[in-house]
Amino acid sequence: MRIKSDFTIQKVGGAYVAVPVGESSRHFHGMVRLNESGAFVWGLMAEKDCSEEELVDAILARYEVEREVAAADVSRVLAVLREHQILV
């Protein structure tokens, strides 16, 4: 999985927002708000294709959480990104 190239993420205050630019802005007229770990996952997928397992492992390497918590967090982020058709 990878983030579509015509989305960008910005830090606004204490949160992160993902917005469409280019072609995606014709179909998606909003923004997606992410917390710090969601933005971390976004950054990984913006750089390269990642599997869900790779994303969970990256969360585990960065944060002190149990695997089940990391897997649930990654799953929630991916569900939002899929819902808004932000993944390729």
N, CA, C and O atoms as a Tinker XYZ file with bonds, in Angstrom:
   352  protein
     1  N      0.845000   -1.178000    0.000000    73     2
     2  CA     0.000000    0.000000    0.000000    64     1     3
     3  C      0.882000    1.229000    0.000000    63     2     4     5
     4  O      1.989000    1.252000    0.537000    81     3
     5  N      0.333000    2.241000   -0.628000    73     3     6
     6  CA     1.070000    3.494000   -0.728000    64     5     7
     7  C      0.062000    4.642000   -0.774000    63     6     8     9
     8  O     -1.062000    4.467000   -1.246000    81     7
     9  N      0.462000    5.801000   -0.290000    73     7    10
    10  CA    -0.373000    6.997000   -0.355000    64     9    11
    11  C     -0.344000    7.519000   -1.790000    63    10    12    13
    12  O      0.711000    7.554000   -2.423000    81    11
    13  N     -1.507000    7.923000   -2.299000    73    11    14
    14  CA    -1.542000    8.542000   -3.625000    64    13    15
    15  C     -0.641000    9.767000   -3.629000    63    14    16    17
    16  O     -0.567000   10.498000   -2.641000    81    15
    17  N      0.032000    9.984000   -4.729000    73    15    18
    18  CA     1.007000   11.078000   -4.802000    64    17    19
    19  C      0.371000   12.462000   -4.777000    63    18    20    21
    20  O      1.065000   13.450000   -4.535000    81    19
    21  N     -0.927000   12.554000   -5.021000    73    19    22
    22  CA    -1.549000   13.878000   -5.052000    64    21    23
    23  C     -2.299000   14.202000   -3.752000    63    22    24    25
    24  O     -3.319000   14.890000   -3.762000    81    23
    25  N     -1.767000   13.688000   -2.632000    73    23    26
    26  CA    -2.214000   14.085000   -1.297000    64    25    27
    27  C     -0.993000   14.568000   -0.537000    63    26    28    29
    28  O      0.118000   14.078000   -0.741000    81    27
    29  N     -1.211000   15.523000    0.330000    73    27    30
    30  CA    -0.126000   16.035000    1.153000    64    29    31
    31  C     -0.603000   16.115000    2.593000    63    30    32    33
    32  O     -1.803000   16.167000    2.860000    81    31
    33  N      0.336000   16.124000    3.504000    73    31    34
    34  CA     0.003000   16.214000    4.926000    64    33    35
    35  C      0.739000   17.413000    5.508000    63    34    36    37
    36  O      1.891000   17.683000    5.169000    81    35
    37  N      0.047000   18.121000    6.390000    73    35    38
    38  CA     0.615000   19.299000    7.039000    64    37    39
    39  C      0.293000   19.249000    8.528000    63    38    40    41
    40  O     -0.750000   18.732000    8.927000    81    39
    41  N      1.185000   19.784000    9.340000    73    39    42
    42  CA     0.908000   19.889000   10.774000    64    41    43
    43  C      0.223000   21.228000   11.011000    63    42    44    45
    44  O      0.731000   22.278000   10.619000    81    43
    45  N     -0.924000   21.178000   11.649000    73    43    46
    46  CA    -1.696000   22.381000   11.956000    64    45    47
    47  C     -1.987000   22.341000   13.446000    63    46    48    49
    48  O     -2.770000   21.511000   13.908000    81    47
    49  N     -1.363000   23.230000   14.192000    73    47    50
    50  CA    -1.502000   23.176000   15.641000    64    49    51
    51  C     -0.903000   21.887000   16.152000    63    50    52    53
    52  O      0.246000   21.573000   15.841000    81    51
    53  N     -1.658000   21.135000   16.928000    73    51    54
    54  CA    -1.165000   19.874000   17.458000    64    53    55
    55  C     -1.605000   18.663000   16.674000    63    54    56    57
    56  O     -1.353000   17.531000   17.086000    81    55
    57  N     -2.268000   18.887000   15.534000    73    55    58
    58  CA    -2.776000   17.765000   14.731000    64    57    59
    59  C     -2.182000   17.820000   13.333000    63    58    60    61
    60  O     -1.557000   18.804000   12.936000    81    59
    61  N     -2.390000   16.757000   12.615000    73    59    62
    62  CA    -1.956000   16.673000   11.220000    64    61    63
    63  C     -3.197000   16.575000   10.349000    63    62    64    65
    64  O     -4.169000   15.908000   10.705000    81    63
    65  N     -3.155000   17.242000    9.207000    73    63    66
    66  CA    -4.262000   17.142000    8.261000    64    65    67
    67  C     -3.712000   16.755000    6.898000    63    66    68    69
    68  O     -2.692000   17.277000    6.449000    81    67
    69  N     -4.404000   15.836000    6.253000    73    67    70
    70  CA    -4.066000   15.400000    4.901000    64    69    71
    71  C     -5.088000   16.015000    3.964000    63    70    72    73
    72  O     -6.294000   15.939000    4.202000    81    71
    73  N     -4.596000   16.623000    2.901000    73    71    74
    74  CA    -5.481000   17.273000    1.936000    64    73    75
    75  C     -5.078000   16.873000    0.520000    63    74    76    77
    76  O     -3.913000   16.576000    0.255000    81    75
    77  N     -6.048000   16.867000   -0.379000    73    75    78
    78  CA    -5.740000   16.522000   -1.763000    64    77    79
    79  C     -5.168000   17.725000   -2.503000    63    78    80    81
    80  O     -5.510000   18.873000   -2.219000    81    79
    81  N     -4.307000   17.439000   -3.438000    73    79    82
    82  CA    -3.800000   18.443000   -4.377000    64    81    83
    83  C     -3.873000   17.794000   -5.759000    63    82    84    85
    84  O     -3.907000   16.568000   -5.861000    81    83
    85  N     -3.898000   18.573000   -6.786000    73    83    86
    86  CA    -3.938000   17.988000   -8.117000    64    85    87
    87  C     -5.247000   17.283000   -8.411000    63    86    88    89
    88  O     -6.311000   17.735000   -7.990000    81    87
    89  N     -5.170000   16.176000   -9.130000    73    87    90
    90  CA    -6.339000   15.441000   -9.609000    64    89    91
    91  C     -7.273000   15.005000   -8.488000    63    90    92    93
    92  O     -8.491000   15.063000   -8.652000    81    91
    93  N     -6.743000   14.578000   -7.376000    73    91    94
    94  CA    -7.588000   14.102000   -6.276000    64    93    95
    95  C     -8.475000   15.200000   -5.702000    63    94    96    97
    96  O     -9.525000   14.905000   -5.132000    81    95
    97  N     -8.076000   16.454000   -5.842000    73    95    98
    98  CA    -8.896000   17.552000   -5.311000    64    97    99
    99  C    -10.211000   17.700000   -6.080000    63    98   100   101
   100  O    -11.131000   18.364000   -5.601000    81    99
   101  N    -10.310000   17.097000   -7.253000    73    99   102
   102  CA   -11.560000   17.135000   -8.018000    64   101   103
   103  C    -12.616000   16.196000   -7.430000    63   102   104   105
   104  O    -13.816000   16.398000   -7.616000    81   103
   105  N    -12.148000   15.166000   -6.718000    73   103   106
   106  CA   -13.059000   14.146000   -6.211000    64   105   107
   107  C    -13.199000   14.161000   -4.696000    63   106   108   109
   108  O    -14.220000   13.726000   -4.162000    81   107
   109  N    -12.198000   14.650000   -4.013000    73   107   110
   110  CA   -12.203000   14.659000   -2.556000    64   109   111
   111  C    -12.129000   16.102000   -2.097000    63   110   112   113
   112  O    -11.127000   16.781000   -2.326000    81   111
   113  N    -13.188000   16.574000   -1.447000    73   111   114
   114  CA   -13.290000   17.979000   -1.067000    64   113   115
   115  C    -13.256000   18.142000    0.445000    63   114   116   117
   116  O    -14.141000   18.768000    1.028000    81   115
   117  N    -12.265000   17.594000    1.057000    73   115   118
   118  CA   -12.180000   17.683000    2.508000    64   117   119
   119  C    -10.761000   17.464000    2.968000    63   118   120   121
   120  O     -9.802000   17.647000    2.218000    81   119
   121  N    -10.650000   17.066000    4.219000    73   119   122
   122  CA    -9.348000   16.752000    4.786000    64   121   123
   123  C     -9.511000   15.592000    5.744000    63   122   124   125
   124  O    -10.608000   15.303000    6.220000    81   123
   125  N     -8.409000   14.942000    6.015000    73   123   126
   126  CA    -8.386000   13.841000    6.970000    64   125   127
   127  C     -7.465000   14.263000    8.108000    63   126   128   129
   128  O     -6.306000   14.612000    7.889000    81   127
   129  N     -7.998000   14.225000    9.323000    73   127   130
   130  CA    -7.202000   14.598000   10.488000    64   129   131
   131  C     -6.533000   13.352000   11.057000    63   130   132   133
   132  O     -7.165000   12.307000   11.210000    81   131
   133  N     -5.241000   13.478000   11.369000    73   131   134
   134  CA    -4.468000   12.359000   11.904000    64   133   135
   135  C     -3.750000   12.784000   13.181000    63   134   136   137
   136  O     -3.375000   13.945000   13.340000    81   135
   137  N     -3.565000   11.828000   14.087000    73   135   138
   138  CA    -2.739000   12.097000   15.256000    64   137   139
   139  C     -1.279000   11.814000   14.885000    63   138   140   141
   140  O     -0.968000   11.539000   13.726000    81   139
   141  N     -0.402000   11.883000   15.868000    73   139   142
   142  CA     1.026000   11.713000   15.596000    64   141   143
   143  C      1.359000   10.346000   15.007000    63   142   144   145
   144  O      2.128000   10.254000   14.050000    81   143
   145  N      0.789000    9.288000   15.570000    73   143   146
   146  CA     1.101000    7.952000   15.043000    64   145   147
   147  C      0.479000    7.747000   13.665000    63   146   148   149
   148  O      1.063000    7.067000   12.821000    81   147
   149  N     -0.698000    8.327000   13.427000    73   147   150
   150  CA    -1.306000    8.269000   12.097000    64   149   151
   151  C     -0.447000    8.984000   11.072000    63   150   152   153
   152  O     -0.284000    8.508000    9.948000    81   151
   153  N      0.107000   10.134000   11.461000    73   151   154
   154  CA     0.998000   10.881000   10.567000    64   153   155
   155  C      2.290000   10.103000   10.307000    63   154   156   157
   156  O      2.843000   10.162000    9.208000    81   155
   157  N      2.767000    9.379000   11.317000    73   155   158
   158  CA     3.949000    8.541000   11.154000    64   157   159
   159  C      3.695000    7.448000   10.115000    63   158   160   161
   160  O      4.520000    7.220000    9.230000    81   159
   161  N      2.550000    6.777000   10.230000    73   159   162
   162  CA     2.162000    5.741000    9.267000    64   161   163
   163  C      2.033000    6.353000    7.876000    63   162   164   165
   164  O      2.509000    5.781000    6.896000    81   163
   165  N      1.389000    7.514000    7.792000    73   163   166
   166  CA     1.252000    8.229000    6.515000    64   165   167
   167  C      2.629000    8.452000    5.896000    63   166   168   169
   168  O      2.832000    8.170000    4.715000    81   167
   169  N      3.572000    8.957000    6.689000    73   167   170
   170  CA     4.913000    9.244000    6.184000    64   169   171
   171  C      5.601000    8.019000    5.615000    63   170   172   173
   172  O      6.276000    8.101000    4.589000    81   171
   173  N      5.435000    6.894000    6.271000    73   171   174
   174  CA     6.031000    5.652000    5.763000    64   173   175
   175  C      5.445000    5.278000    4.411000    63   174   176   177
   176  O      6.170000    4.911000    3.486000    81   175
   177  N      4.118000    5.375000    4.308000    73   175   178
   178  CA     3.449000    4.979000    3.063000    64   177   179
   179  C      3.613000    6.026000    1.963000    63   178   180   181
   180  O      3.408000    5.715000    0.790000    81   179
   181  N      3.973000    7.238000    2.311000    73   179   182
   182  CA     4.238000    8.255000    1.297000    64   181   183
   183  C      5.588000    7.994000    0.628000    63   182   184   185
   184  O      5.802000    8.375000   -0.522000    81   183
   185  N      6.494000    7.343000    1.354000    73   183   186
   186  CA     7.841000    7.078000    0.843000    64   185   187
   187  C      7.920000    5.819000   -0.009000    63   186   188   189
   188  O      8.650000    5.780000   -1.000000    81   187
   189  N      7.160000    4.776000    0.382000    73   187   190
   190  CA     7.282000    3.493000   -0.329000    64   189   191
   191  C      6.061000    2.636000   -0.067000    63   190   192   193
   192  O      5.266000    2.928000    0.826000    81   191
   193  N      5.915000    1.578000   -0.847000    73   191   194
   194  CA     4.862000    0.591000   -0.602000    64   193   195
   195  C      5.156000   -0.119000    0.713000    63   194   196   197
   196  O      6.288000   -0.530000    0.966000    81   195
   197  N      4.149000   -0.257000    1.531000    73   195   198
   198  CA     4.300000   -0.934000    2.818000    64   197   199
   199  C      3.148000   -1.910000    3.017000    63   198   200   201
   200  O      2.009000   -1.638000    2.637000    81   199
   201  N      3.460000   -3.027000    3.608000    73   199   202
   202  CA     2.399000   -3.947000    4.007000    64   201   203
   203  C      1.896000   -3.531000    5.379000    63   202   204   205
   204  O      2.550000   -2.765000    6.088000    81   203
   205  N      0.742000   -4.037000    5.740000    73   203   206
   206  CA     0.194000   -3.715000    7.063000    64   205   207
   207  C      1.140000   -4.219000    8.154000    63   206   208   209
   208  O      1.324000   -3.549000    9.170000    81   207
   209  N      1.726000   -5.369000    7.955000    73   207   210
   210  CA     2.670000   -5.930000    8.929000    64   209   211
   211  C      3.905000   -5.038000    9.081000    63   210   212   213
   212  O      4.383000   -4.831000   10.197000    81   211
   213  N      4.422000   -4.510000    7.975000    73   211   214
   214  CA     5.568000   -3.593000    8.049000    64   213   215
   215  C      5.213000   -2.334000    8.835000    63   214   216   217
   216  O      6.032000   -1.823000    9.600000    81   215
   217  N      4.003000   -1.839000    8.647000    73   215   218
   218  CA     3.568000   -0.654000    9.377000    64   217   219
   219  C      3.459000   -0.940000   10.870000    63   218   220   221
   220  O      3.855000   -0.113000   11.691000    81   219
   221  N      2.928000   -2.094000   11.221000    73   219   222
   222  CA     2.841000   -2.481000   12.638000    64   221   223
   223  C      4.238000   -2.578000   13.233000    63   222   224   225
   224  O      4.476000   -2.083000   14.334000    81   223
   225  N      5.164000   -3.209000   12.520000    73   223   226
   226  CA     6.539000   -3.336000   13.010000    64   225   227
   227  C      7.185000   -1.962000   13.198000    63   226   228   229
   228  O      7.923000   -1.756000   14.162000    81   227
   229  N      6.919000   -1.034000   12.300000    73   227   230
   230  CA     7.473000    0.318000   12.412000    64   229   231
   231  C      6.908000    1.036000   13.638000    63   230   232   233
   232  O      7.636000    1.738000   14.340000    81   231
   233  N      5.617000    0.860000   13.893000    73   231   234
   234  CA     5.003000    1.450000   15.093000    64   233   235
   235  C      5.655000    0.869000   16.351000    63   234   236   237
   236  O      5.968000    1.599000   17.291000    81   235
   237  N      5.853000   -0.442000   16.358000    73   235   238
   238  CA     6.481000   -1.098000   17.510000    64   237   239
   239  C      7.901000   -0.601000   17.747000    63   238   240   241
   240  O      8.332000   -0.471000   18.892000    81   239
   241  N      8.627000   -0.322000   16.671000    73   239   242
   242  CA     9.994000    0.170000   16.794000    64   241   243
   243  C     10.034000    1.613000   17.308000    63   242   244   245
   244  O     11.007000    2.019000   17.945000    81   243
   245  N      8.989000    2.379000   17.035000    73   243   246
   246  CA     8.987000    3.798000   17.408000    64   245   247
   247  C      8.312000    4.077000   18.754000    63   246   248   249
   248  O      8.751000    4.947000   19.506000    81   247
   249  N      7.250000    3.337000   19.050000    73   247   250
   250  CA     6.460000    3.588000   20.253000    64   249   251
   251  C      6.481000    2.381000   21.172000    63   250   252   253
   252  O      6.645000    1.252000   20.710000    81   251
   253  N      6.319000    2.603000   22.455000    73   251   254
   254  CA     6.233000    1.511000   23.421000    64   253   255
   255  C      4.777000    1.106000   23.582000    63   254   256   257
   256  O      4.070000    1.603000   24.459000    81   255
   257  N      4.342000    0.195000   22.722000    73   255   258
   258  CA     2.970000   -0.314000   22.770000    64   257   259
   259  C      3.004000   -1.813000   22.519000    63   258   260   261
   260  O      3.977000   -2.354000   21.996000    81   259
   261  N      1.937000   -2.456000   22.899000    73   259   262
   262  CA     1.795000   -3.882000   22.623000    64   261   263
   263  C      1.458000   -4.078000   21.146000    63   262   264   265
   264  O      0.879000   -3.197000   20.510000    81   263
   265  N      1.823000   -5.231000   20.615000    73   263   266
   266  CA     1.563000   -5.531000   19.202000    64   265   267
   267  C      0.078000   -5.396000   18.870000    63   266   268   269
   268  O     -0.274000   -4.876000   17.811000    81   267
   269  N     -0.782000   -5.855000   19.754000    73   267   270
   270  CA    -2.220000   -5.786000   19.493000    64   269   271
   271  C     -2.692000   -4.333000   19.368000    63   270   272   273
   272  O     -3.532000   -4.019000   18.524000    81   271
   273  N     -2.154000   -3.459000   20.203000    73   271   274
   274  CA    -2.513000   -2.034000   20.161000    64   273   275
   275  C     -2.006000   -1.421000   18.858000    63   274   276   277
   276  O     -2.734000   -0.687000   18.190000    81   275
   277  N     -0.761000   -1.721000   18.499000    73   275   278
   278  CA    -0.185000   -1.196000   17.261000    64   277   279
   279  C     -0.974000   -1.685000   16.052000    63   278   280   281
   280  O     -1.252000   -0.911000   15.135000    81   279
   281  N     -1.333000   -2.956000   16.047000    73   279   282
   282  CA    -2.088000   -3.524000   14.919000    64   281   283
   283  C     -3.457000   -2.867000   14.808000    63   282   284   285
   284  O     -3.914000   -2.576000   13.703000    81   283
   285  N     -4.119000   -2.628000   15.941000    73   283   286
   286  CA    -5.435000   -1.985000   15.915000    64   285   287
   287  C     -5.324000   -0.546000   15.423000    63   286   288   289
   288  O     -6.167000   -0.086000   14.653000    81   287
   289  N     -4.289000    0.167000   15.863000    73   287   290
   290  CA    -4.087000    1.553000   15.425000    64   289   291
   291  C     -3.827000    1.619000   13.925000    63   290   292   293
   292  O     -4.414000    2.449000   13.232000    81   291
   293  N     -2.964000    0.764000   13.422000    73   291   294
   294  CA    -2.662000    0.733000   11.992000    64   293   295
   295  C     -3.914000    0.390000   11.205000    63   294   296   297
   296  O     -4.187000    0.990000   10.165000    81   295
   297  N     -4.668000   -0.569000   11.699000    73   295   298
   298  CA    -5.897000   -0.970000   11.020000    64   297   299
   299  C     -6.876000    0.201000   10.928000    63   298   300   301
   300  O     -7.499000    0.398000    9.885000    81   299
   301  N     -7.019000    0.976000   11.998000    73   299   302
   302  CA    -7.926000    2.133000   11.984000    64   301   303
   303  C     -7.464000    3.192000   10.988000    63   302   304   305
   304  O     -8.282000    3.744000   10.251000    81   303
   305  N     -6.172000    3.481000   10.959000    73   303   306
   306  CA    -5.641000    4.473000   10.017000    64   305   307
   307  C     -5.890000    4.005000    8.583000    63   306   308   309
   308  O     -6.347000    4.782000    7.744000    81   307
   309  N     -5.593000    2.749000    8.307000    73   307   310
   310  CA    -5.785000    2.221000    6.955000    64   309   311
   311  C     -7.259000    2.233000    6.556000    63   310   312   313
   312  O     -7.582000    2.485000    5.395000    81   311
   313  N     -8.143000    1.967000    7.494000    73   311   314
   314  CA    -9.581000    1.986000    7.193000    64   313   315
   315  C    -10.013000    3.382000    6.765000    63   314   316   317
   316  O    -10.788000    3.522000    5.818000    81   315
   317  N     -9.533000    4.403000    7.437000    73   315   318
   318  CA    -9.871000    5.786000    7.083000    64   317   319
   319  C     -9.303000    6.130000    5.708000    63   318   320   321
   320  O     -9.984000    6.741000    4.884000    81   319
   321  N     -8.068000    5.740000    5.468000    73   319   322
   322  CA    -7.430000    6.053000    4.178000    64   321   323
   323  C     -8.117000    5.306000    3.039000    63   322   324   325
   324  O     -8.266000    5.850000    1.945000    81   323
   325  N     -8.532000    4.079000    3.284000    73   323   326
   326  CA    -9.275000    3.330000    2.268000    64   325   327
   327  C    -10.636000    3.960000    2.011000    63   326   328   329
   328  O    -11.065000    4.093000    0.865000    81   327
   329  N    -11.305000    4.342000    3.083000    73   327   330
   330  CA   -12.630000    4.948000    2.963000    64   329   331
   331  C    -12.596000    6.190000    2.069000    63   330   332   333
   332  O    -13.523000    6.437000    1.297000    81   331
   333  N    -11.536000    6.952000    2.182000    73   331   334
   334  CA   -11.407000    8.179000    1.391000    64   333   335
   335  C    -10.623000    7.989000    0.096000    63   334   336   337
   336  O    -10.323000    8.953000   -0.608000    81   335
   337  N    -10.296000    6.734000   -0.208000    73   335   338
   338  CA    -9.598000    6.367000   -1.446000    64   337   339
   339  C     -8.268000    7.111000   -1.600000    63   338   340   341
   340  O     -7.955000    7.664000   -2.654000    81   339
   341  N     -7.505000    7.100000   -0.514000    73   339   342
   342  CA    -6.211000    7.786000   -0.500000    64   341   343
   343  C     -5.071000    6.815000   -0.778000    63   342   344   345
   344  O     -3.944000    7.240000   -1.035000    81   343
   345  N     -5.350000    5.527000   -0.729000    73   343   346
   346  CA    -4.304000    4.513000   -0.963000    64   345   347
   347  C     -4.309000    4.029000   -2.399000    63   346   348   349
   348  O     -5.343000    3.999000   -3.067000    81   347
   349  N     -3.117000    3.647000   -2.858000    73   347   350
   350  CA    -2.973000    3.031000   -4.176000    64   349   351
   351  C     -2.637000    1.572000   -3.955000    63   350   352
   352  O     -2.463000    0.826000   -4.918000    81   351
